[in-house]
């Protein structure tokens, strides 16, 4: 995916922290930058990947790597509930 090549080293560092589940304040602390700088980098990342949120970015990265299947990730407890629900 060519979008990966468009990312700066700092943007990769922000993504790494994001994938560890850190919020903007924790990312800023870990990278010794301000929260507004984290937001700046995230906005650039979102634009480059054409997404609007952390979740969309994570899903797009997951899909692009193709390293995990649904079976490896497991199933949501909601899946089992839906089987027993009739409309």
DSSP file (Angstrom, degrees, kcal/mol; ACC not computed):
  #  RESIDUE AA STRUCTURE BP1 BP2  ACC     N-H-->O    O-->H-N    N-H-->O    O-->H-N    TCO  KAPPA ALPHA  PHI   PSI    X-CA   Y-CA   Z-CA
    1    1 A X    >>        0   0    0      0, 0.0     3,-1.2     0, 0.0     4,-0.5   0.000 360.0 360.0 360.0 123.3    0.0    0.0    0.0
    2    2 A X  H >>  +     0   0    0      1,-0.3     4,-0.7     2,-0.2     3,-0.6   0.711 360.0  73.9 -68.6 -20.5    1.6    3.3   -1.1
    3    3 A X  H >4 S+     0   0    0      1,-0.2     3,-0.7     2,-0.2     4,-0.4   0.838  88.3  62.0 -61.9 -31.1    0.0    5.2    1.8
    4    4 A X  H X4 S+     0   0    0     -3,-1.2     3,-1.0     1,-0.2    -1,-0.2   0.877 100.5  52.9 -61.6 -36.7    2.5    3.5    4.1
    5    5 A X  H << S+     0   0    0     -3,-0.6    -1,-0.2    -4,-0.5    -2,-0.2   0.706 100.3  63.1 -71.6 -19.8    5.4    5.2    2.2
    6    6 A X  T << S+     0   0    0     -4,-0.7     2,-0.2    -3,-0.7    -1,-0.2   0.573  82.7 100.2 -81.8  -9.9    3.8    8.6    2.6
    7    7 A X    <   -     0   0    0     -3,-1.0     2,-0.1    -4,-0.4    38,-0.0  -0.553  68.5-132.1 -83.6 140.2    4.0    8.6    6.4
    8    8 A X     >  -     0   0    0     -2,-0.2     4,-2.0     1,-0.1     5,-0.2  -0.365  29.0-105.5 -78.9 166.8    6.8   10.4    8.2
    9    9 A X  H  > S+     0   0    0      1,-0.2     4,-1.8     2,-0.2     5,-0.1   0.898 123.0  50.8 -59.6 -40.8    8.8    8.8   10.9
   10   10 A X  H  > S+     0   0    0      1,-0.2     4,-2.3     2,-0.2    -1,-0.2   0.885 106.4  54.2 -66.5 -38.5    6.9   10.8   13.5
   11   11 A X  H  > S+     0   0    0      1,-0.2     4,-2.5     2,-0.2    -1,-0.2   0.895 107.3  51.3 -62.9 -38.6    3.6    9.7   12.1
   12   12 A X  H  X S+     0   0    0     -4,-2.0     4,-2.6     2,-0.2    -1,-0.2   0.895 108.6  51.7 -62.7 -39.4    4.7    6.1   12.4
   13   13 A X  H  X S+     0   0    0     -4,-1.8     4,-2.0     2,-0.2    -2,-0.2   0.899 109.9  49.0 -64.2 -40.2    5.6    6.8   16.1
   14   14 A X  H  X S+     0   0    0     -4,-2.3     4,-2.6     2,-0.2    -2,-0.2   0.927 111.3  49.6 -64.2 -44.7    2.1    8.3   16.7
   15   15 A X  H  X S+     0   0    0     -4,-2.5     4,-2.8     1,-0.2    -2,-0.2   0.914 108.4  53.6 -60.4 -42.9    0.5    5.2   15.0
   16   16 A X  H  X S+     0   0    0     -4,-2.6     4,-0.8     1,-0.2    -1,-0.2   0.920 111.8  44.3 -58.2 -44.6    2.6    2.9   17.2
   17   17 A X  H ><>S+     0   0    0     -4,-2.0     5,-1.8     1,-0.2     3,-0.6   0.897 112.0  53.0 -67.7 -39.9    1.4    4.6   20.3
   18   18 A X  H ><5S+     0   0    0     -4,-2.6     3,-1.9     1,-0.2    -2,-0.2   0.908 106.0  53.5 -60.2 -43.1   -2.2    4.7   19.1
   19   19 A X  H 3<5S+     0   0    0     -4,-2.8    -1,-0.2     1,-0.3    -2,-0.2   0.693 100.5  61.7 -68.5 -17.8   -2.1    1.0   18.4
   20   20 A X  T <<5S-     0   0    0     -4,-0.8    -1,-0.3    -3,-0.6    -2,-0.2   0.407 122.9-107.7 -84.5   1.5   -1.0    0.5   22.0
   21   21 A X  T < 5 +     0   0    0     -3,-1.9     2,-0.2     1,-0.3    -3,-0.2   0.617  66.9 152.1  86.8  13.9   -4.3    2.1   23.1
   22   22 A X      < -     0   0    0     -5,-1.8    -1,-0.3     1,-0.1     2,-0.1  -0.523  38.8-133.0 -81.8 144.7   -2.9    5.4   24.2
   23   23 A X     >  -     0   0    0     -2,-0.2     4,-2.5     1,-0.1     5,-0.2  -0.317  37.7 -90.5 -83.4 176.4   -5.0    8.5   24.1
   24   24 A X  H  > S+     0   0    0      1,-0.2     4,-2.6     2,-0.2     5,-0.2   0.871 126.1  52.2 -58.9 -39.7   -3.6   11.8   22.7
   25   25 A X  H  > S+     0   0    0      1,-0.2     4,-2.1     2,-0.2    -1,-0.2   0.916 112.3  44.9 -64.4 -43.1   -2.3   13.0   26.1
   26   26 A X  H  > S+     0   0    0      2,-0.2     4,-2.5     1,-0.2    -2,-0.2   0.862 112.2  52.1 -69.4 -35.8   -0.4    9.7   26.7
   27   27 A X  H  X S+     0   0    0     -4,-2.5     4,-2.2     2,-0.2    -2,-0.2   0.933 109.6  50.2 -63.2 -45.1    0.9    9.8   23.1
   28   28 A X  H  X>S+     0   0    0     -4,-2.6     5,-2.4    -5,-0.2     4,-0.8   0.913 112.4  47.0 -59.0 -44.2    2.2   13.3   23.7
   29   29 A X  H ><5S+     0   0    0     -4,-2.1     3,-0.6     1,-0.2    -1,-0.2   0.920 112.1  49.3 -64.4 -44.6    3.9   12.4   26.9
   30   30 A X  H 3<5S+     0   0    0     -4,-2.5    -1,-0.2     1,-0.2    -2,-0.2   0.851 119.3  37.7 -64.1 -35.3    5.5    9.3   25.4
   31   31 A X  H 3<5S-     0   0    0     -4,-2.2    -1,-0.2    -5,-0.2    -2,-0.2   0.427 107.8-122.3 -98.6   0.2    6.8   11.2   22.4
   32   32 A X  T <<5S+     0   0    0     -4,-0.8     2,-0.3    -3,-0.6    -3,-0.2   0.923  73.1 116.2  57.5  48.3    7.7   14.4   24.3
   33   33 A X      < -     0   0    0     -5,-2.4    -1,-0.2    -6,-0.2    -2,-0.1  -0.835  69.5 -90.1-133.2 172.5    5.5   16.5   22.2
   34   34 A X     >  -     0   0    0     -2,-0.3     4,-1.9     1,-0.1     3,-0.2  -0.425  31.5-115.9 -83.2 161.5    2.3   18.6   22.8
   35   35 A X  H  > S+     0   0    0      1,-0.2     4,-2.5     2,-0.2     5,-0.2   0.880 117.7  55.7 -62.2 -38.2   -1.2   17.3   22.5
   36   36 A X  H  > S+     0   0    0      1,-0.2     4,-2.0     2,-0.2    -1,-0.2   0.846 105.4  52.0 -65.7 -31.0   -1.9   19.7   19.7
   37   37 A X  H  > S+     0   0    0      2,-0.2     4,-2.5     1,-0.2    -1,-0.2   0.890 108.4  50.9 -69.4 -39.0    1.1   18.3   17.8
   38   38 A X  H  X S+     0   0    0     -4,-1.9     4,-2.8     2,-0.2    -2,-0.2   0.939 110.7  48.9 -60.1 -46.5   -0.3   14.8   18.3
   39   39 A X  H  X S+     0   0    0     -4,-2.5     4,-2.6     1,-0.2    -2,-0.2   0.884 109.3  52.9 -61.3 -39.0   -3.6   16.0   16.9
   40   40 A X  H  X S+     0   0    0     -4,-2.0     4,-1.9     2,-0.2    -1,-0.2   0.940 111.9  44.8 -59.8 -48.6   -1.8   17.6   13.9
   41   41 A X  H  X S+     0   0    0     -4,-2.5     4,-2.6     1,-0.2    -2,-0.2   0.907 112.6  51.5 -64.5 -41.7    0.0   14.3   13.1
   42   42 A X  H  X S+     0   0    0     -4,-2.8     4,-3.2     1,-0.2     5,-0.2   0.913 108.2  51.5 -62.6 -42.3   -3.3   12.3   13.5
   43   43 A X  H  X S+     0   0    0     -4,-2.6     4,-2.2     1,-0.2    -1,-0.2   0.901 111.2  48.0 -61.3 -39.9   -5.1   14.7   11.2
   44   44 A X  H  X S+     0   0    0     -4,-1.9     4,-2.4     2,-0.2    -2,-0.2   0.915 113.0  48.2 -64.7 -42.7   -2.4   14.2    8.6
   45   45 A X  H  X S+     0   0    0     -4,-2.6     4,-2.1     2,-0.2    -2,-0.2   0.934 111.4  49.8 -63.0 -46.9   -2.5   10.4    9.1
   46   46 A X  H  X>S+     0   0    0     -4,-3.2     5,-2.4     1,-0.2     4,-0.7   0.905 111.8  48.9 -59.2 -42.0   -6.3   10.4    8.8
   47   47 A X  H ><5S+     0   0    0     -4,-2.2     3,-0.6    -5,-0.2    -1,-0.2   0.920 110.5  50.1 -63.8 -44.3   -6.1   12.5    5.6
   48   48 A X  H 3<5S+     0   0    0     -4,-2.4    -1,-0.2     1,-0.2    -2,-0.2   0.835 119.0  37.8 -65.0 -32.3   -3.4   10.2    4.1
   49   49 A X  H 3<5S-     0   0    0     -4,-2.1    -1,-0.2    -5,-0.2    -2,-0.2   0.426 107.9-124.8 -97.9  -0.4   -5.5    7.1    4.8
   50   50 A X  T <<5 +     0   0    0     -4,-0.7     2,-0.3    -3,-0.6    -3,-0.2   0.931  66.8 127.7  56.2  49.8   -8.8    8.8    4.0
   51   51 A X      < -     0   0    0     -5,-2.4    -1,-0.2    -6,-0.1    -2,-0.1  -0.832  52.9-150.8-128.4 168.0  -10.4    8.0    7.4
   52   52 A X  S    S+     0   0    0     -2,-0.3     2,-0.3     1,-0.1     3,-0.1   0.392  71.5  29.2-121.4   1.4  -12.1   10.0   10.0
   53   53 A X  S  > S-     0   0    0      1,-0.1     4,-2.1    -7,-0.1     5,-0.1  -0.967  78.0-103.5-155.1 168.3  -11.3    8.2   13.3
   54   54 A X  H  > S+     0   0    0     -2,-0.3     4,-2.9     2,-0.2     5,-0.2   0.921 119.4  52.7 -59.3 -45.7   -8.9    6.0   15.2
   55   55 A X  H  > S+     0   0    0      1,-0.2     4,-2.6     2,-0.2     5,-0.2   0.924 108.5  48.5 -61.1 -45.8  -11.2    3.0   14.7
   56   56 A X  H  > S+     0   0    0      1,-0.2     4,-2.4     2,-0.2    -1,-0.2   0.907 112.6  49.7 -60.4 -40.8  -11.3    3.5   10.9
   57   57 A X  H  X S+     0   0    0     -4,-2.1     4,-2.7     2,-0.2    -2,-0.2   0.939 111.0  48.3 -63.0 -47.2   -7.5    3.9   10.8
   58   58 A X  H  X S+     0   0    0     -4,-2.9     4,-2.6     1,-0.2    -2,-0.2   0.916 113.0  48.1 -60.9 -44.0   -7.0    0.7   12.9
   59   59 A X  H  X S+     0   0    0     -4,-2.6     4,-2.6    -5,-0.2    -1,-0.2   0.894 112.0  49.3 -64.4 -39.6   -9.4   -1.3   10.7
   60   60 A X  H  X S+     0   0    0     -4,-2.4     4,-2.2    -5,-0.2    -2,-0.2   0.907 112.9  47.1 -67.0 -40.6   -7.7    0.0    7.5
   61   61 A X  H  X S+     0   0    0     -4,-2.7     4,-1.8     2,-0.2    -2,-0.2   0.912 112.9  49.7 -64.9 -42.4   -4.3   -0.9    8.8
   62   62 A X  H  X S+     0   0    0     -4,-2.6     4,-1.8    -5,-0.2     5,-0.5   0.924 112.7  46.5 -61.6 -45.7   -5.5   -4.3    9.9
   63   63 A X  H  < S+     0   0    0     -4,-2.6    -1,-0.2     1,-0.2    -2,-0.2   0.884 110.6  53.3 -65.3 -38.5   -7.1   -5.0    6.5
   64   64 A X  H  < S+     0   0    0     -4,-2.2    -1,-0.2     1,-0.2    -2,-0.2   0.840 110.4  46.2 -67.2 -33.5   -4.0   -3.8    4.7
   65   65 A X  H  < S-     0   0    0     -4,-1.8    -1,-0.2    -5,-0.1    -2,-0.2   0.838  84.3-160.3 -79.8 -32.0   -1.7   -6.1    6.6
   66   66 A X     <  +     0   0    0     -4,-1.8    -3,-0.1    -5,-0.2    -4,-0.1   0.755  47.9 129.6  61.0  24.7   -3.9   -9.2    6.1
   67   67 A X        +     0   0    0     -5,-0.5     2,-0.4     1,-0.0    -1,-0.1   0.634  59.2  49.9 -88.0 -14.3   -2.2  -10.8    9.1
   68   68 A X        -     0   0    0     -6,-0.3     2,-0.3     4,-0.0    -2,-0.1  -0.952  63.5-157.2-128.1 145.2   -5.2  -11.8   11.1
   69   69 A X     >  -     0   0    0     -2,-0.4     4,-1.8     1,-0.1     3,-0.3  -0.729  37.2-105.9-109.9 166.4   -8.4  -13.6   10.2
   70   70 A X  H  > S+     0   0    0     -2,-0.3     4,-1.9     1,-0.2    -1,-0.1   0.886 121.4  56.8 -58.1 -38.7  -11.7  -13.4   12.0
   71   71 A X  H  4 S+     0   0    0      1,-0.2    -1,-0.2     2,-0.2     4,-0.1   0.881 106.7  48.5 -62.1 -37.7  -11.0  -16.9   13.4
   72   72 A X  H  4 S+     0   0    0     -3,-0.3    -1,-0.2     1,-0.2    -2,-0.2   0.841 112.8  48.4 -70.2 -32.1   -7.7  -15.7   14.9
   73   73 A X  H  < S-     0   0    0     -4,-1.8    -2,-0.2     1,-0.2    -1,-0.2   0.762 106.1-139.1 -79.4 -24.6   -9.4  -12.7   16.5
   74   74 A X     <  -     0   0    0     -4,-1.9     2,-0.3    -5,-0.2    -1,-0.2  -0.403  24.5 -65.8  92.6-175.0  -12.2  -14.7   18.0
   75   75 A X        -     0   0    0     -2,-0.1     2,-0.2    -4,-0.1    -4,-0.0  -0.843  40.4-113.9-117.7 152.4  -15.9  -13.8   18.1
   76   76 A X    >>  -     0   0    0     -2,-0.3     3,-1.1     1,-0.1     4,-0.8  -0.541  23.9-124.2 -77.7 146.0  -17.8  -11.1   19.9
   77   77 A X  H 3> S+     0   0    0      1,-0.3     4,-1.2    -2,-0.2     3,-0.3   0.793 112.5  65.4 -59.2 -25.9  -20.2  -12.2   22.6
   78   78 A X  H 3> S+     0   0    0      1,-0.2     4,-2.4     2,-0.2    -1,-0.3   0.838  89.4  65.9 -65.4 -32.6  -22.8  -10.2   20.7
   79   79 A X  H <> S+     0   0    0     -3,-1.1     4,-1.1     1,-0.2    -1,-0.2   0.914 101.8  47.1 -55.5 -44.3  -22.4  -12.8   17.8
   80   80 A X  H  X S+     0   0    0     -4,-0.8     4,-0.7    -3,-0.3    -1,-0.2   0.843 110.6  52.8 -69.5 -31.6  -23.9  -15.5   20.0
   81   81 A X  H >X S+     0   0    0     -4,-1.2     3,-0.8     1,-0.2     4,-0.6   0.897 103.6  56.7 -68.3 -39.8  -26.7  -13.3   21.1
   82   82 A X  H >< S+     0   0    0     -4,-2.4     3,-0.7     1,-0.2    -1,-0.2   0.816  99.3  60.1 -63.0 -30.7  -27.7  -12.5   17.6
   83   83 A X  H 3< S+     0   0    0     -4,-1.1    -1,-0.2     1,-0.2    -2,-0.2   0.820 108.0  45.0 -66.6 -30.1  -28.2  -16.1   16.7
   84   84 A X  H << S+     0   0    0     -3,-0.8     2,-0.5    -4,-0.7    -1,-0.2   0.487  95.2  93.0 -92.9  -2.5  -30.8  -16.5   19.4
   85   85 A X    <<  -     0   0    0     -3,-0.7     2,-0.4    -4,-0.6    -4,-0.0  -0.786  56.1-165.0 -97.0 130.6  -32.7  -13.3   18.5
   86   86 A X              0   0    0     -2,-0.5    -2,-0.0     1,-0.1    -3,-0.0  -0.903 360.0 360.0-111.6 143.1  -35.6  -13.5   16.1
   87   87 A X              0   0    0     -2,-0.4    -1,-0.1     0, 0.0    -2,-0.0   0.450 360.0 360.0 -86.0 360.0  -37.1  -10.4   14.4
